[in-house]
Amino acid sequence: MKIEVFIKSPCPISEKSIFLAEELSQRSDHTYKVYTLGKDFSTDELAEYFTGNAILPQIKIDGVAIGGHEAFSDMFINRLY
């Protein structure tokens, strides 16, 4: 599974999402990549990638947008991945 974490920096919630992605990658064969606003993507691209949702962090799993940190955390806690 490929996890993509779209963040703004500095942001404590974004850091939590990165931590969860790291944990998943250490426990399994999942990979993750972090993209930073202003460096790797623009606000216009953010709206395009996540159908108008401009709140960060945003997470994609295998190319599918799953939502923000709360959705990602819920998946992690419930061990859906």
C-alpha positions as CSV (number, residue, x, y, z in Angstrom):
1,M,0.0,0.0,0.0
2,K,1.2,3.5,-0.8
3,I,0.3,6.3,1.7
4,E,0.6,9.9,0.5
5,V,0.5,12.6,3.2
6,F,-0.2,16.2,2.1
7,I,0.8,18.7,4.7
8,K,1.5,22.3,5.6
9,S,4.5,23.1,7.7
10,P,4.7,23.8,10.5
11,C,1.5,22.0,11.7
12,P,1.2,19.7,14.7
13,I,-1.7,17.8,13.1
14,S,0.4,17.2,10.0
15,E,3.2,15.9,12.1
16,K,0.8,13.4,13.7
17,S,-0.2,12.1,10.3
18,I,3.4,11.7,9.3
19,F,4.0,9.8,12.5
20,L,1.1,7.4,11.7
21,A,2.4,6.9,8.2
22,E,5.8,6.1,9.6
23,E,4.3,3.6,12.1
24,L,2.4,1.8,9.3
25,S,5.5,1.6,7.1
26,Q,7.5,0.1,10.0
27,R,4.9,-2.5,10.9
28,S,4.2,-3.7,7.3
29,D,5.4,-3.3,3.7
30,H,3.5,-0.1,3.3
31,T,5.3,2.9,1.9
32,Y,4.7,6.6,2.4
33,K,5.6,9.9,0.9
34,V,5.1,13.4,2.4
35,Y,4.2,16.4,0.2
36,T,4.5,19.9,1.6
37,L,2.3,22.8,0.6
38,G,4.3,25.5,-1.3
39,K,7.1,23.1,-2.0
40,D,5.5,20.1,-3.6
41,F,2.0,21.4,-4.5
42,S,0.1,24.6,-4.6
43,T,-3.3,25.5,-3.0
44,D,-4.9,25.2,-6.5
45,E,-3.5,21.7,-6.9
46,L,-4.7,20.9,-3.4
47,A,-8.3,21.8,-4.4
48,E,-7.9,19.7,-7.5
49,Y,-6.5,16.7,-5.8
50,F,-9.0,16.7,-3.0
51,T,-12.1,18.0,-4.8
52,G,-12.2,21.4,-3.2
53,N,-11.1,20.4,0.3
54,A,-8.4,22.8,1.3
55,I,-7.8,21.6,4.9
56,L,-4.5,20.0,5.6
57,P,-3.3,17.4,6.3
58,Q,-5.0,15.3,3.6
59,I,-4.2,11.6,3.0
60,K,-4.4,9.4,0.0
61,I,-4.0,5.6,0.2
62,D,-3.2,3.9,-3.1
63,G,-4.3,7.1,-4.9
64,V,-7.6,7.4,-3.2
65,A,-8.3,10.4,-1.0
66,I,-9.5,9.1,2.4
67,G,-9.7,12.5,4.2
68,G,-7.7,14.2,6.9
69,H,-5.9,13.2,10.0
70,E,-9.0,12.1,11.9
71,A,-10.0,9.7,9.2
72,F,-6.5,8.4,8.9
73,S,-6.2,8.0,12.6
74,D,-9.5,6.1,12.8
75,M,-8.3,3.7,10.1
76,F,-5.0,3.2,12.0
77,I,-6.7,2.6,15.3
78,N,-9.2,0.2,13.8
79,R,-6.4,-1.5,11.9
80,L,-8.1,-1.3,8.6
81,Y,-4.7,-1.2,6.9
